[in-house]
Amino acid sequence: MWRMLVLLLLASVTAASGHNIGQGKEEDSGDELLLCRSCGYEVAASRDLKFVASPLALALRNDTLIGEHRVPVQLFQNPQGLRFQVLTFKKAVVHKHWPADDQFSWFPGYSWTVATCPRCHSHLGWSFQPNIWPQHFKDKEFEESEETFIALIVDRLLQENFAATLLMVPKSYQS
């Protein structure tokens, strides 16, 4: 029920302007920012969505999760039986925990490493790189490559516009 409520609330939010992740510059592009649900850190922008299909996905659906945009959401299950709904991005501001591992990858031909929030260290998803790449390399190389991507867990993200509606104004400030 909680998951459905979150999806309904996220679907009702419309796209609005934000700022470049990690650069602090204002921009009027209409991009929707996605925040870490635990601490509110700006993790990704809708302009960085990059759909990477996996034959190992248990399910695939298009859902209205980011503003008014319909985006592909894939469902995966890890070896422990936990299921995750993920969105894939060409880049996101996450901490990657090298080395990469090719065991149990949801994307054949890719190695993965855990991706966490740089502020609160919550697990947000996974970073994927081709198996032929070395296990360690610089973040800049990862971000500049067209072969890499990041899968973020839908339930661990919050839209910036929705987060702003959660703030309460004290009664003393209301007219």
C-alpha positions, 0 to 999 in steps of 0.5 A: 500500500505504501508503495502505491501511495508513493507512486500515486503521489509522485505521479501527481507532481508536475515537472519544474525547474531545478539546478545542475546536480553537483554544480549548483547552477540554476537552470530553467530546463524543466528537469525534475530532480530526484532526491535521496529519500533518507536525507534529501540529497540531490542524486539525479535529474530527469534529463539523465534518464537512460533506459537500459533494457535487461532480459533478466528483468522480472517485469517492465512497465512504463510509469508516470514517476517523474513529473508528467513523463512516462518512464520505464521501470524494471523489476529485479530480484537479487539472490536473497529474494529481495525485489527492486524496482529500478530506473536507469540513468546515464549519470547520478551523484552517488558514491560507487563502492569499487571493486565491481563484481560480475556475479549475479549481474542483472545486465548480462555483460556488465559488472556492478558495484553498490551505489550509495548516497554521498551524504547519508550513505543509504543504499540507492542502487548500483553502478554498472560498467562493461565486464571488460573494464578494470575493477577500479577507475575514476568517477570521471571515466565512468561518467564520460563513458556511453557504456556505463549507467546507474540503476536507482531504486524507485522506493529510495528516491523522492521528487524534489517538487513532492518533497517541497509539499511535505514542509509544514508552515508553522501556524504563527507564519500563516495569515 
